[in-house]
């Protein structure tokens, strides 16, 4: 019985790794004198009870902690501001909170958005007209070639086919001039709608966001007790003044931008509407000289096709 127990103990001891050969063991306490680790990659373990002092050559972790705290503060402030603005919007929709209203400026903003919608509608229709008319000009060019080919193969109707071929060629030439005017009109109105007006609308969106933030912090300040003076109330007052200044600055920027935009819009549209009227009137009245004069008046370059080198029958 005893021998069986001894064998079991010996076997257990054989299966147990030695202290120096165990790489995964974690030791605590002080090292005995004269102890040298046998493994070349083993590290000397520091006593847990000793204070952690950084070595002279290493920088402390203060910068990392400071950056982490700064990011946390940024996220915290953003979350608080988002919550306040969301709550302000909900309270306004429910009619439980007042909002700052600049009636004159908001009427101008709404008029600008309505103007942009109507100009975009005109732009869409003009593009459709240009596309359809482009196909008409291509068809006229193909028809001119067909008449010319038939004139060579039909001596009995050669004169009639040549007349029609020449007519379609000249219509193609004048149609290309009109297309150049239409494309110039489209390009200018597109720039006005999608760049010039849109730039002002971006500032307007920033102004509207600043208005919500201003009202949110104003509501918080009004709901707090003004007679209580504390660091929290002083911070709320500072935040309110900061958002008020930002709101007033953006309101002023919007007013100035809208004034310049209105002046620019009138100049651009006056020029483009005169161009469109003159070009279409000249084309459909058969006045080729006035049509070409319109392109010269507005410095529009025409891309000529190979069959447009001859003089127009309208000029003849």
Residue pairs with C-beta under 8 A, 6 or more apart in sequence:
19 25
20 37
20 38
20 39
23 39
23 42
27 45
28 45
28 47
28 48
29 47
30 47
31 44
31 45
37 44
54 60
81 213
81 216
84 213
84 216
84 217
84 220
85 209
85 212
85 213
85 216
87 216
88 97
88 212
88 215
88 216
88 219
89 212
91 97
91 219
92 99
92 215
97 215
97 219
98 215
98 219
99 211
99 215
100 211
100 214
100 215
100 218
100 247
102 251
105 251
105 254
105 255
108 258
109 204
109 254
109 258
112 197
112 200
112 201
112 204
112 258
112 261
113 201
115 197
115 265
116 193
116 197
116 198
116 201
119 189
119 192
119 193
119 197
120 193
122 189
123 186
123 189
123 190
123 193
126 182
126 185
126 186
126 189
126 276
127 186
129 182
130 179
130 182
130 183
130 186
133 175
133 178
133 179
133 182
134 179
136 175
137 171
137 172
137 175
137 176
137 179
140 168
140 171
140 172
140 175
141 168
141 169
141 172
141 305
141 307
143 164
143 168
144 165
144 166
144 167
144 168
144 169
144 172
144 307
145 165
147 161
147 162
147 164
147 165
147 168
148 161
148 162
148 165
150 157
150 161
151 157
151 158
151 161
151 162
151 165
152 158
154 161
166 310
166 313
167 313
169 307
169 308
169 310
170 288
170 310
170 311
170 312
170 313
170 314
172 305
172 307
172 308
173 304
173 305
173 307
173 308
173 310
173 312
174 283
174 288
174 291
174 312
174 314
175 283
176 302
176 303
176 304
176 305
176 308
177 279
177 283
177 291
177 292
177 295
177 302
178 279
178 280
178 283
178 291
180 295
180 300
180 301
180 302
180 303
181 275
181 276
181 279
181 294
181 295
181 298
181 300
182 276
182 279
184 275
184 298
184 300
185 272
185 275
185 276
188 268
188 271
188 272
189 268
189 269
189 272
192 264
192 265
192 268
192 269
196 261
196 264
196 265
196 268
197 261
197 265
199 257
200 254
200 257
200 258
200 261
203 250
203 253
203 254
203 257
204 254
206 250
207 247
207 250
207 251
207 253
207 254
210 243
210 246
210 247
210 250
211 247
211 251
213 243
213 246
213 247
214 240
214 243
214 244
214 246
214 247
216 243
217 236
217 239
217 240
217 243
217 244
218 240
218 244
220 236
220 240
221 236
221 237
221 240
224 233
224 236
225 233
226 233
271 298
275 294
275 297
275 298
275 300
278 290
278 294
278 297
279 291
279 294
279 295
281 287
281 290
282 288
282 290
282 291
282 293
282 294
283 291
286 314
287 314
288 312
288 314
288 315
289 315
294 300
295 301
295 302
